Amino acid sequence: MSRVPVLLALVLALALAGCGFGAGEAPKGAGTELTVSRNFGADEMGNSTQEKIPAGETVMRLLQRSFEVETRYGGGFVQEIDGVGGGRRGGRPVDWFFYVNGIEADSGAAARRLAAGDRVWWDHHDWGAAMRIPAVVGSYPEPFLSGPTGKRVPVRIECASDAQDDCKAVRTRLEDAGATVGGLAPLGTQAGPGVLRVLVGRWAEVRRDPAVRRIEQGPKVSGVFARPAAKGDRIALLDPRGAAVRTLGAGSGLVAATSYLDQQPTWVVAGTDDAGVAAAAAALNERRLRDHFAVGVESGREIPVPLP
């Protein structure tokens, strides 16, 4: 059988599956960046960039090049960085957690290998309200450039029915940042395990997605310290203990990331109304998202969450 029909059939199958295109090698040559902070990114302890990384470089070795590190469990996990350790603070459990390209690690620092361009973020914080925070927005434009393991994965933007202009704005921002984005898709398109999704629209619409709806259940379930109302007209912003301390209303938005089952992270660019969606889309910016776990948007300004 000729190879041409086979290749055409494969391309068609991928398109029908909604996978989009853009997978492949991540851009090379970019420096590997390391950030160390406390209190959900509020207090930065240090930042460095390594232009070239040795073969077999790990998160642990990268950290040890710039910081004093105490390890545990045979050297595979971090106990202290520059004298700041895990344990309890004010009766609350605290520890070190790390993210590569905005995705929570699923292995110890000594086992997690790095690729060129990866962004590594260590943060020391209270984990009493959320034992797991599977994804954060503060390493944007990652993971859209390098993916979770140094290889691009397909990126798909899913649009609410009345959010086409905002979806186009989100796509432009992602592409300007260097990402390769597949076509725009309607909400409810089947999610495959290998696709990075960005859902755009009013909360009342995007909440129909099961990954997004988990955010309404609070940080213990989603890892996001915001709790939108099911009607979508309000967004409660939470403190590190998971308590609501501020509520956003009309014209407000949310930019957050979470995960569900075996899927890649799902990003949410949502608002209480059309003006809120536009405000959230405008916040998709490296400067505005940097070192934030998620952000609420009010009066055109980003509000990092959790709140102090």
SEKEDO-429478 format. One record per residue: residue in one letter; chain; x, y, z of N, C-alpha, C in turn. Coordinates in steps of 0.02 Angstrom, whole numbers, plus 50000, padded with zeros to 5 digits. Layout:
SEKEDO-429478
   res   chain    n_xx    n_yy    n_zz   ca_xx   ca_yy   ca_zz    c_xx    c_yy    c_zz
     a       A       X       Y       Z       X       Y       Z       X       Y       Z
...
end
This chain:
SEKEDO-429478
   res   chain    n_xx    n_yy    n_zz   ca_xx   ca_yy   ca_zz    c_xx    c_yy    c_zz
     m       A   50042   49940   50000   50000   50000   50000   50044   50062   50000
     s       A   50025   50114   49962   50065   50175   49958   50066   50210   50025
     r       A   50123   50242   50040   50130   50278   50103   50088   50341   50104
     v       A   50074   50372   50046   50039   50436   50045   49969   50430   50075
     p       A   49926   50381   50054   49860   50375   50085   49864   50364   50159
     v       A   49915   50326   50181   49921   50312   50253   49934   50377   50291
     l       A   49980   50419   50265   49996   50481   50298   49936   50528   50298
     l       A   49900   50531   50243   49840   50573   50239   49788   50550   50289
     a       A   49780   50484   50296   49732   50458   50344   49751   50476   50415
     l       A   49816   50474   50430   49839   50491   50497   49825   50564   50513
     v       A   49840   50609   50466   49827   50680   50476   49753   50693   50487
     l       A   49710   50660   50448   49638   50668   50455   49614   50644   50522
     a       A   49642   50588   50544   49622   50561   50609   49639   50609   50665
     l       A   49698   50640   50662   49718   50688   50714   49672   50749   50713
     a       A   49654   50772   50654   49611   50830   50650   49542   50815   50679
     l       A   49514   50756   50662   49449   50738   50687   49449   50729   50762
     a       A   49505   50709   50790   49510   50698   50862   49515   50764   50899
     g       A   49523   50820   50863   49526   50885   50896   49593   50898   50929
     c       A   49645   50862   50908   49709   50869   50943   49744   50933   50923
     g       A   49730   50961   50865   49766   51020   50843   49836   51003   50823
     f       A   49876   51054   50808   49945   51044   50788   49990   51086   50833
     g       A   50053   51081   50823   50099   51121   50861   50142   51080   50908
     a       A   50133   51013   50910   50175   50972   50952   50244   50966   50921
     g       A   50292   50946   50961   50359   50936   50935   50411   50964   50982
     e       A   50471   50973   50957   50526   50997   50999   50513   51068   51023
     a       A   50529   51081   51085   50525   51149   51112   50582   51190   51083
     p       A   50574   51256   51080   50628   51298   51054   50690   51292   51096
     k       A   50748   51284   51063   50811   51276   51099   50848   51342   51103
     g       A   50897   51344   51147   50938   51403   51151   50919   51449   51208
     a       A   50857   51444   51234   50836   51487   51288   50868   51463   51353
     g       A   50883   51511   51397   50913   51492   51461   50862   51458   51506
     t       A   50887   51415   51550   50845   51383   51600   50842   51429   51661
     e       A   50781   51448   51680   50771   51498   51733   50751   51465   51798
     l       A   50778   51491   51853   50762   51466   51920   50737   51524   51962
     t       A   50680   51514   51995   50652   51563   52042   50639   51528   52108
     v       A   50657   51560   52163   50643   51534   52230   50606   51588   52268
     s       A   50549   51570   52298   50507   51619   52331   50473   51589   52392
     r       A   50439   51631   52429   50400   51610   52487   50329   51638   52481
     n       A   50283   51606   52517   50214   51632   52524   50179   51642   52457
     f       A   50179   51588   52418   50143   51587   52354   50169   51641   52306
     g       A   50235   51650   52305   50266   51697   52259   50269   51768   52283
     a       A   50242   51782   52342   50239   51852   52366   50308   51878   52384
     d       A   50352   51834   52409   50418   51855   52432   50472   51817   52394
     e       A   50506   51850   52348   50558   51816   52309   50623   51813   52348
     m       A   50653   51753   52349   50717   51742   52383   50775   51745   52335
     g       A   50762   51733   52270   50817   51735   52222   50794   51712   52154
     n       A   50832   51733   52103   50815   51716   52034   50880   51712   51995
     s       A   50886   51661   51953   50946   51654   51912   50928   51622   51846
     t       A   50973   51632   51797   50965   51601   51731   51029   51567   51712
     q       A   51024   51505   51690   51083   51468   51667   51077   51459   51592
     e       A   51123   51489   51555   51117   51490   51482   51124   51421   51451
     k       A   51168   51381   51479   51177   51313   51453   51172   51264   51512
     i       A   51139   51208   51501   51133   51159   51554   51170   51096   51534
     p       A   51205   51066   51582   51242   51005   51567   51194   50948   51551
     a       A   51219   50899   51516   51179   50839   51501   51159   50806   51567
     g       A   51096   50787   51571   51072   50754   51631   51059   50800   51689
     e       A   51056   50866   51676   51044   50914   51730   50976   50900   51763
     t       A   50974   50906   51829   50913   50895   51867   50893   50959   51903
     v       A   50831   50959   51927   50806   51016   51966   50849   51026   52028
     m       A   50868   50971   52060   50908   50976   52121   50976   51008   52107
     r       A   51011   50985   52055   51077   51014   52040   51071   51088   52022
     l       A   51021   51105   51985   51011   51176   51966   51002   51218   52029
     l       A   50962   51193   52076   50951   51230   52138   51014   51236   52179
     q       A   51052   51182   52183   51112   51182   52224   51167   51227   52197
     r       A   51164   51245   52134   51215   51290   52106   51208   51361   52133
     s       A   51148   51380   52155   51136   51449   52175   51115   51458   52248
     f       A   51096   51403   52282   51069   51409   52349   51100   51355   52395
     e       A   51099   51370   52460   51118   51320   52510   51058   51274   52521
     v       A   51068   51209   52511   51012   51163   52511   51025   51106   52561
     e       A   50976   51092   52603   50977   51033   52646   50926   50984   52619
     t       A   50946   50921   52612   50901   50871   52582   50878   50820   52634
     r       A   50833   50778   52612   50806   50723   52653   50792   50663   52609
     y       A   50774   50608   52641   50758   50546   52605   50813   50527   52555
     g       A   50874   50526   52579   50929   50504   52537   50952   50554   52487
     g       A   50935   50617   52496   50958   50669   52450   50913   50683   52392
     g       A   50855   50650   52389   50811   50659   52332   50761   50716   52340
     f       A   50750   50739   52402   50699   50790   52415   50729   50847   52456
     v       A   50701   50906   52449   50727   50965   52482   50694   50974   52550
     q       A   50735   50986   52602   50710   51003   52668   50716   51078   52682
     e       A   50773   51107   52664   50785   51178   52675   50818   51211   52615
     i       A   50801   51274   52603   50836   51315   52554   50855   51379   52590
     d       A   50920   51393   52592   50946   51452   52627   50917   51458   52697
     g       A   50913   51402   52732   50891   51402   52802   50816   51402   52812
     v       A   50777   51406   52760   50704   51404   52766   50681   51332   52754
     g       A   50649   51302   52804   50633   51232   52799   50559   51216   52805
     g       A   50544   51152   52794   50476   51129   52802   50461   51116   52875
     g       A   50398   51104   52890   50377   51092   52958   50311   51127   52972
     r       A   50309   51166   53027   50249   51202   53045   50266   51274   53060
     r       A   50221   51319   53043   50229   51390   53056   50162   51417   53080
     g       A   50162   51442   53141   50099   51466   53169   50046   51412   53174
     g       A   50070   51350   53185   50023   51295   53190   50000   51267   53123
     r       A   50026   51294   53068   50005   51274   53002   50062   51235   52968
     p       A   50046   51185   52926   50098   51148   52891   50127   51189   52833
     v       A   50193   51191   52828   50226   51227   52773   50280   51182   52744
     d       A   50295   51192   52680   50348   51152   52649   50367   51184   52583
     w       A   50419   51154   52552   50442   51175   52486   50408   51134   52432
     f       A   50387   51167   52379   50357   51135   52321   50390   51165   52259
     f       A   50397   51124   52206   50426   51152   52145   50383   51135   52084
     y       A   50389   51180   52036   50351   51177   51973   50400   51185   51916
     v       A   50391   51145   51865   50430   51151   51803   50382   51172   51748
     n       A   50394   51230   51720   50350   51258   51668   50279   51264   51692
     g       A   50271   51282   51756   50205   51295   51784   50166   51233   51803
     i       A   50199   51175   51803   50165   51112   51819   50198   51081   51880
     e       A   50157   51063   51929   50184   51034   51991   50221   50970   51976
     a       A   50278   50961   52009   50319   50902   51997   50285   50839   52023
     d       A   50296   50784   51987   50269   50720   52009   50326   50673   52030
     s       A   50385   50701   52042   50442   50662   52064   50487   50706   52107
     g       A   50537   50676   52140   50583   50715   52179   50628   50758   52137
     a       A   50657   50809   52167   50699   50856   52130   50761   50824   52101
     a       A   50787   50772   52134   50847   50739   52108   50832   50695   52048
     a       A   50769   50676   52039   50750   50632   51984   50722   50671   51924
     r       A   50703   50734   51934   50671   50773   51880   50724   50805   51836
     r       A   50731   50781   51775   50780   50808   51728   50752   50869   51692
     l       A   50798   50911   51668   50779   50974   51637   50800   50976   51564
     a       A   50764   51018   51526   50780   51030   51456   50793   51105   51448
     a       A   50826   51123   51393   50839   51193   51380   50774   51233   51378
     g       A   50773   51290   51410   50715   51333   51410   50666   51322   51466
     d       A   50676   51269   51506   50630   51255   51561   50632   51312   51612
     r       A   50575   51323   51644   50570   51371   51699   50555   51332   51763
     v       A   50599   51338   51811   50592   51302   51875   50574   51352   51929
     w       A   50523   51337   51967   50500   51382   52019   50490   51343   52084
     w       A   50529   51361   52134   50521   51334   52202   50483   51385   52244
     d       A   50433   51361   52282   50397   51406   52327   50385   51371   52393
     h       A   50395   51408   52448   50384   51384   52516   50319   51413   52540
     h       A   50270   51369   52554   50204   51396   52573   50164   51348   52617
     d       A   50111   51375   52643   50062   51339   52684   50024   51290   52638
     w       A   50022   51226   52657   49986   51178   52615   49925   51148   52652
     g       A   49904   51181   52705   49847   51155   52743   49782   51155   52705
     a       A   49772   51205   52661   49710   51210   52623   49713   51174   52556
     a       A   49774   51159   52533   49782   51126   52468   49846   51086   52469
     m       A   49840   51021   52478   49899   50979   52478   49931   50977   52409
     r       A   49890   50983   52357   49916   50984   52288   49891   51047   52252
     i       A   49937   51079   52217   49920   51134   52172   49948   51113   52104
     p       A   49909   51080   52063   49936   51046   52004   49965   51091   51951
     a       A   49941   51153   51947   49966   51198   51894   49958   51270   51918
     v       A   50005   51312   51895   50004   51384   51912   50015   51424   51848
     v       A   49998   51488   51851   50004   51531   51791   50068   51572   51792
     g       A   50106   51571   51847   50161   51617   51856   50224   51605   51815
     s       A   50226   51550   51776   50283   51538   51732   50265   51552   51659
     y       A   50209   51585   51648   50188   51603   51579   50245   51639   51543
     p       A   50258   51623   51479   50216   51585   51432   50224   51509   51434
     e       A   50259   51482   51484   50257   51410   51494   50191   51391   51527
     p       A   50166   51332   51514   50197   51276   51478   50184   51275   51403
     f       A   50162   51331   51375   50142   51331   51305   50201   51329   51257
     l       A   50261   51345   51281   50320   51342   51238   50357   51276   51242
     s       A   50369   51252   51303   50411   51193   51312   50372   51132   51335
     g       A   50308   51139   51350   50270   51082   51373   50292   51060   51442
     p       A   50267   51004   51466   50285   50980   51532   50354   50949   51537
     t       A   50381   50924   51481   50445   50887   51484   50494   50909   51431
     g       A   50491   50972   51409   50538   50996   51360   50517   50984   51288
     k       A   50457   50958   51277   50430   50949   51210   50363   50983   51206
     r       A   50354   51020   51152   50289   51053   51142   50233   51001   51140
     v       A   50175   51021   51165   50115   50980   51158   50063   51024   51124
     p       A   50013   50994   51091   49963   51034   51057   49927   51081   51105
     v       A   49913   51142   51081   49877   51192   51120   49811   51207   51085
     r       A   49757   51204   51123   49691   51217   51095   49653   51268   51137
     i       A   49625   51317   51104   49584   51367   51138   49510   51349   51126
     e       A   49472   51342   51181   49401   51326   51177   49361   51388   51196
     c       A   49314   51406   51153   49280   51470   51158   49207   51462   51177
     a       A   49184   51504   51223   49113   51511   51235   49081   51542   51172
     s       A   49016   51532   51166   48983   51552   51104   48988   51627   51089
     d       A   48992   51669   51141   48995   51741   51130   49063   51770   51146
     a       A   49115   51729   51145   49182   51753   51164   49232   51746   51107
     q       A   49209   51749   51045   49254   51740   50989   49309   51793   50986
     d       A   49291   51855   50999   49342   51909   50997   49394   51899   51052
     d       A   49371   51879   51111   49418   51868   51166   49462   51808   51151
     c       A   49434   51756   51120   49474   51698   51101   49528   51717   51052
     k       A   49511   51760   51004   49561   51782   50956   49616   51823   50991
     a       A   49596   51862   51040   49646   51901   51078   49692   51855   51117
     v       A   49664   51803   51147   49705   51754   51184   49752   51718   51137
     r       A   49727   51699   51078   49769   51665   51030   49827   51710   51008
     t       A   49812   51774   50995   49865   51821   50975   49918   51828   51029
     r       A   49896   51832   51092   49944   51839   51147   49988   51777   51154
     l       A   49959   51718   51147   49998   51657   51151   50048   51653   51093
     e       A   50025   51669   51033   50070   51665   50975   50124   51718   50978
     d       A   50108   51777   51003   50159   51829   51011   50211   51808   51062
     a       A   50192   51766   51110   50239   51741   51160   50280   51683   51135
     g       A   50264   51658   51075   50303   51604   51045   50270   51537   51042
     a       A   50207   51533   51065   50172   51469   51063   50143   51455   50994
     t       A   50134   51392   50979   50101   51371   50919   50032   51345   50938
     v       A   49980   51377   50913   49912   51362   50934   49873   51331   50877
     g       A   49837   51278   50892   49792   51248   50842   49731   51292   50832
     g       A   49680   51266   50800   49620   51304   50786   49580   51317   50848
     l       A   49535   51368   50844   49488   51381   50897   49434   51328   50895
     a       A   49411   51307   50954   49361   51254   50958   49305   51276   51005
     p       A   49245   51250   50996   49191   51268   51042   49200   51233   51109
     l       A   49170   51262   51161   49170   51229   51226   49138   51161   51220
     g       A   49164   51113   51257   49136   51046   51255   49171   51000   51207
     t       A   49221   51026   51170   49260   50982   51126   49296   50930   51168
     q       A   49296   50868   51146   49326   50815   51185   49399   50830   51202
     a       A   49417   50821   51265   49484   50836   51288   49526   50772   51288
     g       A   49581   50773   51251   49626   50716   51251   49680   50726   51305
     p       A   49713   50674   51326   49763   50680   51378   49825   50718   51358
     g       A   49836   50728   51293   49897   50761   51270   49888   50832   51246
     v       A   49832   50865   51264   49817   50931   51238   49815   50981   51295
     l       A   49852   51037   51287   49847   51093   51334   49788   51135   51312
     r       A   49740   51144   51357   49680   51181   51339   49677   51248   51375
     v       A   49650   51298   51340   49635   51364   51369   49561   51377   51355
     l       A   49522   51383   51409   49450   51394   51402   49435   51468   51414
     v       A   49399   51498   51368   49387   51570   51369   49312   51584   51367
     g       A   49288   51625   51414   49218   51643   51412   49192   51664   51481
     r       A   49128   51680   51484   49097   51696   51548   49096   51633   51591
     w       A   49105   51644   51657   49109   51586   51702   49047   51542   51696
     a       A   48989   51571   51689   48927   51532   51685   48929   51483   51627
     e       A   48970   51496   51577   48976   51451   51520   49035   51403   51527
     v       A   49094   51429   51545   49152   51385   51547   49146   51333   51603
     r       A   49105   51346   51654   49098   51299   51709   49066   51232   51688
     r       A   49040   51229   51628   49013   51166   51603   49067   51114   51593
     d       A   49129   51136   51587   49185   51090   51581   49201   51061   51650
     p       A   49208   50994   51656   49219   50965   51723   49284   50987   51756
     a       A   49337   50999   51717   49399   51022   51747   49390   51092   51776
     v       A   49356   51135   51741   49345   51204   51764   49298   51205   51824
     r       A   49247   51166   51823   49197   51167   51876   49227   51148   51944
     r       A   49282   51111   51944   49315   51093   52006   49339   51154   52045
     i       A   49352   51210   52010   49375   51270   52044   49322   51295   52093
     e       A   49259   51284   52079   49206   51306   52125   49209   51270   52192
     q       A   49244   51213   52194   49249   51174   52255   49307   51194   52300
     g       A   49345   51244   52278   49398   51271   52320   49466   51239   52308
     p       A   49517   51265   52341   49586   51243   52328   49600   51171   52346
     k       A   49565   51143   52393   49578   51073   52411   49566   51027   52352
     v       A   49520   51045   52308   49503   51004   52250   49541   51026   52188
     s       A   49545   51092   52175   49573   51117   52112   49643   51146   52119
     g       A   49663   51165   52180   49726   51200   52189   49722   51274   52174
     v       A   49663   51300   52160   49654   51371   52143   49621   51406   52203
     f       A   49652   51461   52226   49627   51497   52284   49577   51551   52262
     a       A   49527   51531   52226   49471   51573   52206   49411   51527   52200
     r       A   49352   51554   52215   49292   51513   52211   49236   51553   52177
     p       A   49230   51546   52111   49175   51581   52076   49108   51551   52095
     a       A   49057   51593   52096   48988   51570   52107   48964   51533   52046
     a       A   48921   51484   52056   48895   51444   52000   48860   51488   51949
     k       A   48827   51541   51971   48794   51587   51925   48844   51628   51884
     g       A   48905   51631   51910   48958   51667   51874   48959   51741   51884
     d       A   48917   51767   51930   48915   51839   51939   48962   51865   51992
     r       A   48995   51819   52029   49042   51838   52082   49101   51790   52082
     i       A   49159   51816   52103   49218   51774   52111   49248   51790   52180
     a       A   49246   51742   52225   49276   51751   52291   49350   51736   52287
     l       A   49391   51779   52314   49463   51769   52318   49481   51747   52389
     l       A   49523   51696   52394   49535   51663   52457   49605   51678   52485
     d       A   49613   51667   52550   49679   51673   52581   49711   51603   52584
     p       A   49773   51597   52609   49806   51532   52609   49770   51478   52648
     r       A   49725   51496   52693   49687   51447   52731   49623   51426   52695
     g       A   49610   51458   52637   49551   51441   52599   49490   51481   52617
     a       A   49498   51533   52658   49442   51575   52678   49433   51633   52628
     a       A   49370   51648   52612   49355   51703   52567   49366   51770   52603
     v       A   49406   51813   52573   49420   51878   52604   49403   51937   52558
     r       A   49386   51922   52496   49368   51976   52450   49326   51946   52394
     t       A   49276   51983   52372   49232   51959   52319   49231   52009   52261
     l       A   49243   51983   52201   49241   52024   52141   49173   52018   52108
     g       A   49149   52072   52079   49082   52072   52048   49085   52086   51974
     a       A   49041   52130   51951   49035   52145   51880   49101   52171   51852
     g       A   49115   52150   51790   49175   52173   51756   49239   52141   51779
     s       A   49234   52087   51818   49294   52056   51846   49310   51990   51811
     g       A   49373   51969   51818   49395   51908   51784   49440   51865   51827
     l       A   49459   51808   51798   49503   51760   51832   49546   51726   51780
     v       A   49611   51722   51794   49657   51682   51754   49688   51630   51801
     a       A   49676   51566   51787   49698   51513   51832   49712   51451   51792
     a       A   49745   51403   51824   49760   51339   51793   49747   51283   51843
     t       A   49723   51228   51817   49710   51169   51859   49720   51107   51816
     s       A   49704   51049   51843   49709   50989   51803   49654   50940   51824
     y       A   49642   50891   51781   49588   50844   51793   49607   50776   51763
     l       A   49602   50725   51804   49617   50657   51783   49688   50654   51753
     d       A   49694   50625   51693   49760   50618   51662   49773   50671   51609
     q       A   49733   50725   51609   49740   50777   51559   49799   50823   51574
     q       A   49823   50857   51521   49870   50911   51531   49834   50968   51568
     p       A   49870   51016   51595   49837   51071   51631   49785   51106   51587
     t       A   49731   51127   51621   49679   51167   51589   49684   51238   51616
     w       A   49693   51286   51571   49695   51357   51590   49625   51386   51580
     v       A   49608   51433   51624   49543   51465   51622   49553   51541   51616
     v       A   49523   51570   51566   49523   51643   51557   49450   51662   51556
     a       A   49423   51681   51615   49351   51688   51622   49333   51753   51657
     g       A   49269   51771   51652   49246   51833   51684   49175   51826   51708
     t       A   49154   51873   51750   49086   51873   51774   49037   51894   51720
     d       A   49063   51931   51671   49022   51954   51614   49070   51967   51556
     d       A   49045   51995   51502   49086   52005   51442   49146   52051   51457
     a       A   49135   52103   51496   49190   52148   51514   49242   52112   51556
     g       A   49220   52067   51598   49267   52028   51639   49308   51980   51598
     v       A   49278   51950   51547   49316   51905   51503   49370   51944   51466
     a       A   49352   52003   51440   49401   52044   51405   49458   52065   51452
     a       A   49442   52080   51515   49493   52099   51563   49539   52041   51578
     a       A   49511   51981   51584   49552   51922   51597   49598   51907   51538
     a       A   49571   51914   51477   49611   51902   51417   49670   51951   51413
     a       A   49658   52013   51433   49711   52064   51432   49765   52050   51484
     a       A   49748   52011   51536   49797   51995   51588   49843   51938   51568
     l       A   49831   51907   51511   49873   51852   51488   49938   51881   51462
     n       A   49981   51898   51508   50042   51936   51494   50095   51914   51543
     e       A   50157   51903   51519   50210   51877   51561   50223   51921   51622
     r       A   50224   51986   51612   50237   52031   51668   50182   52028   51720
     r       A   50120   52024   51698   50064   52027   51744   50053   51961   51781
     l       A   50073   51905   51751   50062   51840   51782   50123   51815   51821
     r       A   50180   51845   51811   50242   51818   51837   50239   51805   51912
     d       A   50259   51745   51932   50265   51724   52002   50198   51727   52039
     h       A   50143   51721   52003   50077   51718   52035   50048   51648   52024
     f       A   50017   51621   52075   49985   51555   52067   49922   51561   52024
     a       A   49884   51614   52034   49826   51631   51992   49813   51705   52004
     v       A   49772   51736   51962   49756   51806   51973   49682   51819   51961
     g       A   49653   51859   52006   49590   51890   51992   49603   51956   51957
     v       A   49555   51981   51920   49563   52044   51884   49504   52089   51901
     e       A   49520   52149   51926   49468   52197   51944   49490   52266   51922
     s       A   49446   52302   51888   49461   52370   51864   49526   52370   51823
     g       A   49537   52316   51785   49595   52312   51741   49660   52295   51776
     r       A   49659   52280   51841   49719   52265   51879   49717   52194   51904
     e       A   49775   52161   51903   49778   52092   51926   49785   52090   52002
     i       A   49754   52040   52032   49757   52030   52105   49782   51960   52116
     p       A   49845   51951   52138   49871   51884   52149   49833   51847   52203
     v       A   49820   51783   52191   49789   51741   52243   49833   51679   52253
     p       A   49835   51654   52317   49793   51676   52373   49812   51746   52398
     l       A   49762   51779   52428   49775   51844   52457   49813   51836   52522
     p       A   49852   51886   52543   49888   51881   52606   49840   51869   52664
end
